[in-house]
Amino acid sequence: MIYFGNQAPFQQHGEAMVLSRRRLLGAAVCGLALPAVLPGLARAEAPARLAAGAASATALGAAVQRALHQIIDLPPVFADPLAVAMLGAGSARTLQAAADRPSRGLRAYIAMRSRHAEDQLAAAVQRGLRQYVLLGAGLDSFACRNPHPGLRVFEVDHPATQQWKRQRLAEAGITAPDRLTFVPVDFEKQRLDRQLELHGFRFDEPAFFSMLGVVIYISEEALDQTLRVVAGCAPGSGVTFSYTLPAHRLDAAARAARERSMAAVARLGEPWITFLEPETLPPRLRAAGFNRIELLDGAEGNRRYFDGRADGLRLSSSAQMATAWI
Ligand SMILES: C[S@@+](CC[C@H](N)C(=O)[O-])C[C@H]1O[C@@H](n2cnc3c(N)ncnc32)[C@H](O)[C@@H]1O
């Protein structure tokens, strides 16, 4: 049994990878409108939900997992003092509904990918880098707790999600810092480089980019274009991103869970469309213009971030990240 502040207790069970219907009801409780799900998605369109002008429900799902991680997994692998506040009014009910669902492996993955990105960012800042771009930022709170003096932050997201986030911040009384610039971009329709330039990003200075939980929702064309934009930045720039293995790389149990998850996110209007294999990434990243590439799988992620935990929190074998530098 877990207690959140002075709210009613909630419970946590085993493991799953889906944004559940109940969690979405929780999302509706905390202010996210849930429009009818639109069927049919052309590959060169933003997810149907976003194209219809609704904010990303999976962005809320990830934010809920980050908030739960602060409360349930002690000590947190990824400490985010603003994670609960980002959920806004009704966060206790949202968290309670989410904690009723099994989500341990997903929570571990979402925590690890943020930790991995921010660790690499911190090392890059030490080397003198002064620009950080969050691609598909969702409700990521980094910009509002940025510990690096002089680091400019650019949050890129689909306009529908970004508008919702800005309302969220205002409602939560969190002031967007001066060093944060919002850059609305639909990766399927707009030129990321142009939008960044229009918003004051310096292509002649190195930058670090993160793209957490995004690749699976965008087309391969949009992914390659995005990678080329990063590779076109000043030397010393880099990108880290999470990605998802295709079903044939999973065992039978994981494949069955994948099918359930895919059906659930498709019903939300945010279908998973892009799956990557680790072996294909180094040539693909080199072709885009990167020269130093690091892949991190579940086993390595566990060694780095979860070893020795008393609570047994672990990544599953489906956790995958890649980082590339120029
Ligand atoms: C699962 S959420 C991840 C959010 C955040 N990175 C996190 O880890 O909490 C996916 C994000 O990708 C964004 N996204 C999906 N398709 C997009 C597109 N075509 N253009 C821009 N952003 C997109 C959504 O708006 C959402 O913020």
The ligand as an SDF file (V2000), in Angstrom:
LIG
                    3D

 27 29  0  0  0  0  0  0  0  0999 V2000
    5.1250    9.4980  -25.4980 C   0  0  0  0  0  0  0  0  0  0  0  0
    5.1870   11.2470  -25.6550 S   0  0  0  0  0  0  0  0  0  0  0  0
    6.8070   11.5440  -24.9580 C   0  0  0  0  0  0  0  0  0  0  0  0
    6.8980   12.9040  -24.3330 C   0  0  0  0  0  0  0  0  0  0  0  0
    8.1970   13.1940  -23.5750 C   0  0  0  0  0  0  0  0  0  0  0  0
    9.3650   13.1000  -24.4200 N   0  0  0  0  0  0  0  0  0  0  0  0
    8.3290   12.2950  -22.3800 C   0  0  0  0  0  0  0  0  0  0  0  0
    9.2140   11.4330  -22.3740 O   0  0  0  0  0  0  0  0  0  0  0  0
    7.5370   12.4660  -21.4590 O   0  0  0  0  0  0  0  0  0  0  0  0
    5.4170   11.4920  -27.3970 C   0  0  0  0  0  0  0  0  0  0  0  0
    5.6530   12.9680  -27.7840 C   0  0  0  0  0  0  0  0  0  0  0  0
    5.9040   13.0090  -29.1970 O   0  0  0  0  0  0  0  0  0  0  0  0
    5.2070   14.1270  -29.7300 C   0  0  0  0  0  0  0  0  0  0  0  0
    4.9400   13.8810  -31.1580 N   0  0  0  0  0  0  0  0  0  0  0  0
    4.3860   12.7850  -31.7350 C   0  0  0  0  0  0  0  0  0  0  0  0
    4.2640   12.9640  -33.0690 N   0  0  0  0  0  0  0  0  0  0  0  0
    4.7730   14.1940  -33.3440 C   0  0  0  0  0  0  0  0  0  0  0  0
    4.9230   14.9550  -34.5390 C   0  0  0  0  0  0  0  0  0  0  0  0
    4.5250   14.4840  -35.7190 N   0  0  0  0  0  0  0  0  0  0  0  0
    5.4750   16.1830  -34.4440 N   0  0  0  0  0  0  0  0  0  0  0  0
    5.8770   16.6680  -33.2510 C   0  0  0  0  0  0  0  0  0  0  0  0
    5.7590   15.9990  -32.0780 N   0  0  0  0  0  0  0  0  0  0  0  0
    5.2060   14.7720  -32.1310 C   0  0  0  0  0  0  0  0  0  0  0  0
    3.9430   14.2130  -28.9020 C   0  0  0  0  0  0  0  0  0  0  0  0
    3.3490   15.4830  -28.9800 O   0  0  0  0  0  0  0  0  0  0  0  0
    4.4770   13.8860  -27.5080 C   0  0  0  0  0  0  0  0  0  0  0  0
    4.9070   15.0270  -26.8330 O   0  0  0  0  0  0  0  0  0  0  0  0
  1  2  1  0
  2  3  1  0
  2 10  1  0
  3  4  1  0
  4  5  1  0
  5  6  1  0
  5  7  1  0
  7  8  2  0
  7  9  1  0
 10 11  1  0
 11 12  1  0
 11 26  1  0
 12 13  1  0
 13 14  1  0
 13 24  1  0
 14 15  1  0
 14 23  1  0
 15 16  2  0
 16 17  1  0
 17 18  1  0
 17 23  2  0
 18 19  1  0
 18 20  2  0
 20 21  1  0
 21 22  2  0
 22 23  1  0
 24 25  1  0
 24 26  1  0
 26 27  1  0
M  CHG  2   2   1   9  -1
M  END
$$$$
